Amino acid sequence: MIFQGLLNISSLYLDNEDYLFNSLDQFFHDRINEFMYTNETEDLNRQFSDLLDFIKTELVALGFESKELDHIFLDPYINLNHDDINKKRPIHQIYDVKIAPILYEIFLEKVVDYLVDINNVSPIILNLKSNNFLSLEFIVELKNLKDLIDKYPEKKENLKRYLQIQKKFEKKLVLNKEKIEMLENLQDPQEKLQSLYLIYRIISIFHLEKEFNFIHIKNYISDNMDEWLITIPLVTLKNPDLYYCGLYLADALNVKLEEPKVKNFLLDLYEEGIDEFEAPLVQATDGVYYLLKATFYMKLWLTNEQINRLIETEPKYFETAYLKNLETSQLVVILKLYNLIHARNIEDNIQAILEELDRRIAPEGIKQYRDGFVSSEATYYVVFCNYMRNTLDNLKEYDLLESTISKIYRNLELLEISEDTNFDLISELFYSFEILKLFNCIETPQLIIKMANYLFPPEVVEKISASPELNKTQARFRHLKVNKITGETMY
């Protein structure tokens, strides 16, 4: 996910990569024919599982590491869906749709690794050459690009650091695997669920959920609803409401809940919020946000009248004197809620928030308060806001990648998983990865060029900027998108 933009850049710059893709298709189609000849089962799930094992074996023979492939093939994109099974799609077609785009990605990632001499990819590149996966023209292109990158040591170092982010994070997870699983044994429900919620969200960015045993937390969520189906004071994005953590993890881990009990709790919480706050939207923004997201999880549809009672807010709350005391992320969440419920007649409120957000953007980054500190949380929400509103040009003068990647490396060094883990640190790490997701999956010319400026020499930026395909991003690997309303990744 965090390499999609990088692969877009390489595809826009390299003219002969289709030869690699076509060669891979031919090679694996031939191998699938051999596989089908020896595999007689009609069970599509079993057949598909056997096919994945077969392809992994072929990839190991080409020089890939088995453990690395195990991580890659945990990606939910590869899973068969109901259409695949019900329509009994032929295995060749399933390969073309489910597996081939992943293979294009992992081979291209090795090509980019080769450009900066990391991860010992020379044997794989030699195997690609000896198996005629690379045309002479493509080999010459790679050599010229590698020589060009060598002339710009700062860009080469940026690219190298970027490419190593995921492995560095995965290594940290492996070292802390037992500690993460032990968090399930914490006695305090708040610490237990909030810690696992934040860590699980980061783990899921890289599709590593299956690397962990969450059976104890699944049992806890199922058997102890009275302990976690409660709300807590001072709810923020860094201090998520306890019931929401439980519902999120239940949804992610496929835990069945007593739906009537949860729905009654949410309706009671709604009434309490209406009674407690004069203007819930701005006085308890994050609480309202979690409540509405929870109703979506539970398919509990509030009426228009109920929603209006949550968001109706007097003009005084949108005056500068009030807005300046709200967090940047809170301001954007208000806009996100407006968008989520298709609110009307709120143009003045939106304009007041946008003007306040403009005051938070500085050369050194985006601040959480007008006179506060730069944060990844604030940066993520401002980038998302501009994506949501189709105004990404507003950010073209700001170098957001440098500060984001520096924060990731710094926070990974500091991160130690325990019952005393700093929520702020985990939250900042999560939002840093979410920023990279936006840069990679939004796929607009503004963000592709911004990423190219940071990672590649100016000659590369010049060529891709002039490419007629810059607005299309039609390369044959996956093109995951980000939902403009929810911010979630769309597969």
Helices and strands as residue ranges (DSSP letters): H 4-13, H 17-38, H 44-61, H 66-72, G 76-78, H 82-86, H 91-94, I 95-99, H 100-115, H 122-130, H 136-150, H 153-175, H 177-182, G 183-185, H 189-205, G 209-211, H 215-223, H 225-228, H 242-252, H 259-276, H 280-283, H 285-297, H 304-311, G 315-318, H 320-323, H 328-340, H 347-358, E 361-362, E 365-366, H 376-388, G 392-395, H 400-414, H 423-441, H 445-455, H 458-465, E 481-482, E 489-490
